[in-house]
Amino acid sequence: MPFDLSMWKLLVLGIIAVAIFGPDRLPEIARDAGRMLRQLRGMAQAARTELKAELGDTVGDFDLADLNPRAFVRKHLLDGLDSDLTSSEASKPSLTKPAATTTAAAVAQPAPYDVDAT
């Protein structure tokens, strides 16, 4: 839920609206706001329908949420990354029960050191 509006917050907003617009104009403003919201929803639905009709079957089931840049990057660039991470985690030895040979090999070999890099 994008807005956390409790009953008290709605009551305060209502009191502020009555104070600003007055009790006689408030129903007219609410009616105009509802009408404008319905028109915006209708325009968005018409645009969505027209976009799907123009794109045809080449796109398949098109969702406008896919046009969100975050969703686009997540879907097209990072989609395989999750599977790569889970497959690499499966190939790693478990940290809860390390293998004795892995620990002994790590202790026996010194860390790589490059004289020119330091």
Backbone bond lengths (Angstrom), bond angles and torsions (degrees), N, CA, C in turn:
res aa  C-N    CA-C-N  psi(-1)  N-CA   C-N-CA  omega(-1)  CA-C   N-CA-C  phi
1 M - - - 1.447 - - 1.524 108.12 -
2 P 1.336 118.50 120.93 1.450 120.29 -174.45 1.526 113.42 -71.27
3 F 1.326 118.68 -30.95 1.460 121.51 -179.83 1.512 108.38 -116.87
4 D 1.302 115.16 130.62 1.454 120.17 178.09 1.521 107.85 -97.18
5 L 1.339 116.41 82.04 1.455 121.35 -177.71 1.518 109.38 -102.27
6 S 1.313 115.00 110.20 1.455 119.77 175.69 1.525 108.52 -87.27
7 M 1.316 116.02 176.79 1.458 120.56 -179.63 1.526 110.55 -63.26
8 W 1.330 117.01 -37.90 1.462 120.11 -179.95 1.525 111.60 -66.62
9 K 1.308 116.83 -40.55 1.467 119.73 179.54 1.522 110.68 -66.02
10 L 1.331 117.07 -40.11 1.462 119.74 176.99 1.528 111.06 -64.15
11 L 1.312 117.19 -38.76 1.467 121.12 178.11 1.529 110.73 -63.70
12 V 1.326 117.03 -42.52 1.466 120.75 178.34 1.522 110.32 -64.94
13 L 1.326 117.56 -42.36 1.462 120.55 177.39 1.524 111.24 -62.40
14 G 1.325 117.09 -39.54 1.462 120.93 177.56 1.519 111.99 -63.73
15 I 1.324 117.24 -42.07 1.469 121.38 178.53 1.530 110.42 -64.64
16 I 1.324 116.40 -41.29 1.468 120.14 178.28 1.525 110.26 -64.43
17 A 1.334 117.30 -41.81 1.466 120.94 179.43 1.524 111.14 -63.72
18 V 1.329 117.85 -40.94 1.467 120.90 177.66 1.520 110.33 -65.24
19 A 1.334 117.18 -38.75 1.459 120.46 -179.75 1.530 111.29 -67.88
20 I 1.333 117.33 -37.52 1.466 120.42 -177.34 1.529 111.10 -78.18
21 F 1.319 117.81 -50.59 1.463 121.15 -172.64 1.523 113.57 -94.80
22 G 1.301 118.00 -20.86 1.458 121.13 -177.76 1.519 110.99 88.72
23 P 1.326 117.12 152.46 1.461 120.20 -176.19 1.531 113.79 -70.04
24 D 1.334 118.18 -21.96 1.463 119.24 -179.24 1.523 112.44 -80.70
25 R 1.341 119.61 -30.43 1.470 121.81 -178.93 1.523 112.95 -93.69
26 L 1.323 118.30 -13.56 1.462 121.61 -174.73 1.532 113.20 -61.48
27 P 1.348 120.96 -44.38 1.470 119.11 177.65 1.522 113.08 -63.42
28 E 1.324 117.20 -35.63 1.466 120.80 178.64 1.530 110.47 -66.36
29 I 1.306 117.42 -41.37 1.467 121.59 179.38 1.525 110.51 -67.29
30 A 1.330 117.43 -40.49 1.466 120.64 178.40 1.525 110.28 -64.64
31 R 1.335 117.29 -40.03 1.467 121.48 178.34 1.531 110.63 -64.12
32 D 1.343 117.06 -43.06 1.460 120.78 178.68 1.532 111.31 -65.52
33 A 1.315 117.13 -38.64 1.470 120.82 178.60 1.526 110.58 -65.43
34 G 1.334 117.29 -41.42 1.470 120.49 177.34 1.509 111.82 -64.82
35 R 1.329 116.91 -40.71 1.469 120.89 178.55 1.528 110.48 -64.08
36 M 1.337 116.98 -42.59 1.454 121.04 179.42 1.537 110.67 -64.74
37 L 1.321 117.50 -39.74 1.464 121.17 178.27 1.527 111.09 -63.57
38 R 1.340 117.39 -42.31 1.462 120.60 176.91 1.523 111.53 -62.71
39 Q 1.351 117.25 -40.09 1.464 120.49 178.42 1.522 111.23 -65.27
40 L 1.321 117.21 -41.12 1.470 120.25 178.24 1.524 111.52 -64.07
41 R 1.328 116.86 -40.96 1.465 119.98 177.66 1.520 110.54 -64.70
42 G 1.327 116.76 -40.65 1.464 120.55 178.21 1.516 112.00 -63.90
43 M 1.344 116.91 -41.57 1.464 120.08 178.27 1.530 110.72 -65.91
44 A 1.319 117.67 -40.06 1.468 120.55 178.84 1.527 110.48 -65.49
45 Q 1.331 117.33 -40.66 1.465 120.28 178.58 1.524 110.55 -66.26
46 A 1.331 117.79 -40.30 1.468 120.78 178.23 1.530 110.64 -64.56
47 A 1.323 117.12 -41.04 1.464 120.20 178.12 1.521 110.92 -65.10
48 R 1.326 117.05 -40.71 1.460 120.84 178.61 1.527 110.88 -63.81
49 T 1.333 116.49 -43.06 1.467 120.75 179.67 1.519 110.57 -64.86
50 E 1.336 117.16 -42.82 1.457 120.96 -179.97 1.527 111.02 -65.75
51 L 1.320 116.72 -39.55 1.462 120.57 179.35 1.522 111.05 -65.03
52 K 1.331 117.30 -42.36 1.464 120.48 177.76 1.519 111.06 -66.00
53 A 1.340 117.45 -37.15 1.469 120.74 179.19 1.525 110.71 -67.74
54 E 1.321 117.89 -39.36 1.460 121.60 -179.59 1.527 112.05 -70.62
55 L 1.322 116.89 -37.79 1.458 119.86 -178.95 1.517 112.04 -75.83
56 G 1.307 117.24 -29.05 1.462 121.84 176.63 1.514 112.98 68.18
57 D 1.331 115.17 -149.88 1.457 121.25 -176.37 1.520 112.95 -84.38
58 T 1.326 117.99 -2.03 1.466 119.29 -177.63 1.519 112.28 -68.22
59 V 1.310 117.38 -28.21 1.457 120.60 -177.24 1.518 111.53 -96.90
60 G 1.298 117.83 -26.47 1.456 120.72 -177.02 1.511 109.97 84.87
61 D 1.307 116.17 -136.05 1.458 120.84 -179.39 1.520 108.32 -84.92
62 F 1.327 116.20 99.31 1.456 122.97 -176.28 1.512 109.92 -90.72
63 D 1.320 116.56 133.80 1.451 121.52 178.09 1.527 108.01 -123.04
64 L 1.334 116.78 132.58 1.462 120.10 -178.86 1.519 112.15 -65.52
65 A 1.316 118.03 -21.67 1.466 120.27 177.74 1.527 111.10 -65.44
66 D 1.338 117.00 -21.11 1.461 120.29 177.64 1.526 112.08 -68.81
67 L 1.327 117.61 -18.28 1.459 120.68 179.41 1.524 112.51 -79.78
68 N 1.312 117.62 -11.11 1.450 121.31 174.95 1.528 107.82 -63.98
69 P 1.338 118.52 127.83 1.470 119.39 -176.09 1.525 114.10 -57.41
70 R 1.318 117.64 -37.49 1.466 119.29 178.86 1.519 111.02 -65.91
71 A 1.330 116.44 -43.66 1.458 119.78 179.83 1.522 110.09 -66.77
72 F 1.339 117.59 -37.26 1.456 121.35 179.34 1.523 111.03 -62.64
73 V 1.339 116.59 -47.26 1.468 120.72 179.96 1.522 110.00 -64.42
74 R 1.326 116.68 -43.83 1.457 120.27 -179.45 1.529 111.03 -61.99
75 K 1.335 116.39 -41.00 1.463 120.26 -175.79 1.523 111.80 -74.04
76 H 1.340 116.97 -44.41 1.460 119.52 -170.96 1.521 114.41 -95.81
77 L 1.313 118.08 -26.18 1.457 119.31 -177.38 1.519 113.82 -107.21
78 L 1.315 117.09 -36.29 1.458 119.93 -174.15 1.516 112.95 -102.69
79 D 1.331 118.18 4.20 1.458 120.97 -176.19 1.523 111.33 -63.60
80 G 1.301 118.97 -45.34 1.454 121.82 -179.14 1.514 113.09 -78.73
81 L 1.325 117.14 -15.08 1.453 120.92 -177.52 1.518 111.66 -65.51
82 D 1.328 117.12 -38.86 1.463 120.11 179.02 1.517 111.42 -62.64
83 S 1.323 117.19 -41.79 1.463 119.63 179.95 1.528 110.68 -69.75
84 D 1.344 117.38 -33.72 1.461 120.12 176.85 1.525 110.69 -66.11
85 L 1.319 116.45 -40.64 1.462 119.73 -179.91 1.518 111.57 -66.17
86 T 1.321 117.34 -41.55 1.457 119.19 -179.04 1.518 111.21 -70.50
87 S 1.342 117.86 -34.51 1.463 119.08 179.25 1.525 110.71 -72.28
88 S 1.343 118.25 -34.55 1.465 119.42 178.37 1.525 110.87 -73.14
89 E 1.332 117.59 -31.47 1.459 120.35 176.20 1.518 110.96 -69.00
90 A 1.318 117.49 -32.79 1.457 120.65 179.41 1.530 110.70 -70.50
91 S 1.343 116.98 -30.26 1.458 119.14 -178.53 1.520 112.39 -82.89
92 K 1.340 118.24 -16.53 1.461 121.29 179.37 1.525 109.90 -75.94
93 P 1.330 117.38 150.08 1.463 118.99 174.95 1.525 109.86 -69.51
94 S 1.279 115.85 151.39 1.459 121.54 -178.31 1.518 110.21 -68.89
95 L 1.329 116.59 138.96 1.466 120.19 179.31 1.515 112.00 -80.21
96 T 1.318 117.19 -20.65 1.461 119.02 -178.80 1.509 111.86 -76.12
97 K 1.314 117.64 -33.99 1.451 121.99 178.75 1.531 109.19 -131.19
98 P 1.331 118.55 82.02 1.461 119.56 -177.88 1.528 110.66 -69.18
99 A 1.312 114.15 146.46 1.464 119.16 178.09 1.519 108.94 -73.57
100 A 1.314 117.22 143.77 1.461 122.28 -177.32 1.522 110.71 -66.78
101 T 1.333 118.79 -36.14 1.458 121.24 -178.61 1.525 110.57 -69.69
102 T 1.321 118.21 -35.94 1.454 121.07 179.87 1.523 109.97 -66.69
103 T 1.312 118.30 -43.25 1.458 122.40 -179.22 1.533 110.30 -67.29
104 A 1.322 117.91 -41.50 1.460 121.44 -179.80 1.521 110.67 -67.36
105 A 1.318 118.05 -38.15 1.460 121.00 -179.92 1.521 110.58 -68.68
106 A 1.320 117.97 -36.55 1.453 121.36 -179.95 1.525 110.98 -68.87
107 V 1.317 117.99 -34.58 1.459 121.39 179.62 1.526 110.42 -75.53
108 A 1.313 117.91 -34.21 1.459 121.38 -175.17 1.520 111.93 -73.85
109 Q 1.327 119.59 -30.73 1.455 121.67 -176.58 1.525 109.61 -98.12
110 P 1.322 116.84 130.60 1.467 118.72 177.64 1.533 110.26 -73.11
111 A 1.307 115.32 160.05 1.458 120.13 178.12 1.515 109.32 -69.44
112 P 1.342 118.38 147.90 1.453 119.69 179.71 1.525 110.89 -65.54
113 Y 1.346 115.76 142.14 1.457 120.66 -176.51 1.514 107.51 -138.13
114 D 1.354 115.68 130.54 1.452 120.69 -179.81 1.524 107.29 -118.29
115 V 1.322 116.68 117.85 1.459 122.49 -176.73 1.520 110.35 -66.47
116 D 1.340 117.14 -38.73 1.461 120.90 -177.01 1.524 112.38 -70.74
117 A 1.315 117.75 -25.41 1.463 120.75 -176.47 1.533 112.03 -79.26
118 T 1.336 117.46 -18.86 1.459 118.66 -177.37 1.481 113.96 -99.44
